[in-house]
Amino acid sequence: MPAHLPRARTRSTGGPLLTARRGRAATALALLALAASACGYGSKADENASHEAKAHGKKLSADSVRIGYFPNLTHATALVGDEKGIFQKELGGTRASYAQFNAGPSEIEALNSGSIDIGWIGPSPAINGYTASDAKSLKIISGSASGGVKLVVNPKKIKSLSDVKGKKIATPQLGNTQDVAFLHWIAQQGWKVDAQSGKGDVSVVRTDNKITPDAYRSGSVDGAWVPEPTASKLVSEGAKVLLDESTLWPGKKFVITNVIVSQKFLKEHPDVVEAVLRGSVKSNTFINEHPAEAEKAANDKLRELSGKALPADVLDPAWKSIRFIDDPLAATLGSEADHAVKAGLLEKPDLKGIYDLAPLNKVLKAEGKPAVGAAGLGAQ
């Protein structure tokens, strides 16, 4: 999900990553492409009309708060919190309105322009939004989800991890979160691939997740390193899960979705931000304590937003592979950026201060939950 500042126009799904050594501008543009599909799965940006919830009770310091998220399972915290009215309950008389996005650039631009105040978004656009604005546009204030990314393959062509060599494997886009993860894994196997062209010991085929199932069906690719629900869609087409990316991370956890806020809104309305975070924490608690009901609520919201719910053979395995947590897993955000640097796709960004977890830790303490850390990347 690439993100950009107002007037910094790029294609909505992001362009090719630039190489390092072009200074701050190159870093920002590189991060635009790095972000492209982390949450939106390579889809085009699309801001749908926001809808409003009914506010009741005491108003906080703002009349309303505008919340953005993606109609994706990795954003189920927001889907469920919206569908079940959890956010609005915590906000009382302050009205919650919602906007949906299908790619990172539009959500970050909406945050920068003031069209939304708080958003659920993937790690790469959060990095880009922070870096491209000289650390002035946003803060990451919470985690939301971990996992949900898999290497799925044609079992007739690939029976083991070593068989991946010489095969054609799809990723959502050059330099997006999954593309960088796959390039990093390839390097760990001792294989060589040119990051820009995708040519080498493995052919990395950048393919929009919307058409990846068709590419798999036609034999154009032998497998894919993709997020949910694309991975489960491929499995429903006969593919086999060869590797779950979570197994490559400490504790099998890595960030896939964060909560971000406009720095201006955080400064002016800390009580509203805290209320939304209470809603986020309570939504995750509901998801984890009532998984079946929460899964249905998320799918009901997807049906409302897109006109089509996910079928059970895709929804169920996809849902089970995602962990909904409040911890932003800050160390893994830094690692994801480092992997892109090692692949030669971008200049190392300065992420100091990208997190402000004080409001979240206040909420967690009140809920009797342990505090979370920023891995040295906290508020300055």
ABEGO torsion letter per residue (X at the ends): XBBBBBGBBBBAAEBBBBBBGAEAAAAAAAAAAAAAAAAAGGBBBBBBBBBBBBBBEBBBABABBBBBBBBBAAAAAAAAAAAAGAAAAAAEABBBBBBBBABAAAAAAAAAAGABABBBBBAAAAAAAAAAAGGAABBBABBABBEGBBBBBBAAABABAAAABGBBBBBABBGBAAAAAAAAAAAAAGBBBBAAAGBEABBBBBBBAAAAAAAAAAGABAEBBBBOAAAAAAAAAGBBBABBAAAABBGGBBBABBBBBBAAAAAABAAAAAAAAAAAAAAAAAAAABAAAAAAAAAAAAAAAAGBBBBAAAAAAAAAABBBBABAGAAAAAAAAAAAAAAGABBBBBABGABBAAAAAAAAAAAGBBBBBAGGABBX
